[in-house]
Amino acid sequence: MRKTVVLLLLAWNAAAIAKGDNPTPLAKGVRGLVTRAPGAVSTDGKLEKAEWAGAFCTPVHYGHARLEDRAAMFFYQWDDRAFYVGLRALDRHRADVGDAKSLWNGDAVEFYLDTRDGAALRGKDWTAGAIHFFFTPFEGVRVHPRWVMRGGIATSDTKLEGVELAAMEHDWGYEVELKLPWSNFPEFRPKVGALLAMDAELCSGDGQGRTDRTFAYGSPLSVQQPASQGLVELVERLDPADLATVGPACFPLWVETPWVQAERARVVAVVAIPPAFADEVGSVAVRIHDADGRVVRTLPAKVERFGPEGLGFVRAVASWSIDDSAPNTYFVTARVESRDGKPMTAVAPRMVQEAQMTGR
């Protein structure tokens, strides 16, 4: 894994040199990327292969109280034939008790994809080219990948052909790979610069029905309308200059006052660090602003690894007393810098309702 990361960082730095002072800007409103697969992608449920090392990643649930059962990484990549999604999830209580029409009811993914063009992209209504479907690695407690289209919306009758889904179970959790051929979307042309909209929702059930959920880009509003999805762009690879735009999606920030604490009440800020940049990040600073935006305090966030060694789960954590600043008088941002002190991205918490069992 470390060799793969080193190679990726070399490519990352080489890209910066190649771009020079004239990087190709991302389209207006883009929040995430889908990177081109470096070679053939075999849908076998194994994400540790080098074929996924450079894929754009959106971490989720890194601020959850039960990290060992919730933290996960969504990966996205493409080639001329298909769109690919990978998921690595920490989960020690795995199952999906949902029937064929309710696969969301357990450990599963609700995936939202909009391939429409122009003004129709991220429209309010579900029309041809915008779909919502579910997939899970499990049937009950056994590994048996399943997927199904969502019922009850205008595009429920969309027929998807050639879908491949594979999963692998581990003592720490599971991994999933999904392949969705572009041929299912004849109006869409996969090429560098092409735009899509999507959302990835992780569902967790602790061996029972769904008890928790979290979204990579939107919120439960994504269930109602495609407008909640994030605009993403197909690219060859992630360029360093792109982090200024897409950094908030791959370095998400959560700020909470946990419900259970072993010490006197504190506020906790957590910044997720995607695996491709785990060795590139030098420091993370959490900044407390007053209501007018002025920075009144800066706290260093401790970078820490968690989960099984080699999986790439890394986050930065800072905390402060609830009495340091009165509620409703401040907000928080975080600044991520590289090892050589250069800014990588600045992030703020997303103001959405995303989880069922977590306080905000």
C-alpha positions, 0 to 999 in steps of 0.5 A: 500500500505504501509503495502505491501511495508513493507512486501516486504522490510522485504522479501528483507532483509531476502533474503540478509541474506539467500544468505550470501556471495554466491549469485547466479549470473545472466547470463551474459548480463542480464539487467532486471528480471521477478519475480515469481508471489506470487500466482494466478494472476487474469487478471482484470486490478487491479494492486493495489493488493498484487499479483503485489507488488513484481514484477520487475518494469521499470519506464518510462517518469519520466523525462517528462515535463508533468508528469501527462500525461506521467509517467508510470510503467511497471511490469513483472512476471511469473508462470508455466502457463504464462508471465504477464505484468502490466502497471500503467500510469498517463494520463488525456487525454486517447484514442486510435484512431487507427484501428485494424491494428494500435493500436499504434496510441494513448494510447497503448503499443508496446510489443516485446518478444523473447523466442528463445534459445541460439545464436538465442536469441536477433538475428537480424532477426524475426524468430519463437519465436520472436514476436511483438504485440500491446495492448491498453486499449481503443477503441476511448475514451471508455475502450475496451481492444484490442490487435493485432500482428504486420504485415509485419514481418516474425512472423506476422502469429504467432497465440497466444492462451489464451491471456487475457487483462483487463484494468481499467480507473481512473481519474488519468490514467489507469491500464492494465494487460496482460496474455500471456500463455507459451503454445504459445512458445513450445520451451521455458521452464519457470523456474528459470534462463531461459532467455528471451528478451523483450522491452516495449514501451509506446505510448501516444496520448493525445486523438489523434494519437500518439504524444510520445513514450518511451522504457523500454529497447531499442529504435525504433530500437526494431521495426526493430530487436530483437537485440535491446531488453533487456536480462531478466532472470526469478527469484524467487524474486529480490535479493539485490545483483541483483541491481548492475546488473539490477538497471539501468533498474529499476532506469533509469536516464534522463539528459536534458535541458528542452525546457521551464523553469521559471528560467535561463537555467538549466540542469535537472537530474531525477532518477526514483525510483520504488515503491517497493524501495520507502521507502528503498532509503536513498539518490540519488547523481548525479555525474558530470564527466569530459571527462576523467571520473573524478568526478568533482562535486556531487549534492544531488538529492531531492527525491519527490513523485508525482501523486496521493497519494498511487500509488508509483510514486517517483523520485529524481531530481537535477539541475545545471546551463548550465554555470557550465560545457560547453556542450560536456565536461562532462557526468553524473551518479547517485548513489543510496544508501539505508537508512543505507548508503549501495550502491544499484545501479549506473546508467548512461543515456541510449544513445538512441533516444526514444521519439518523442517530448522530447529533449536530 
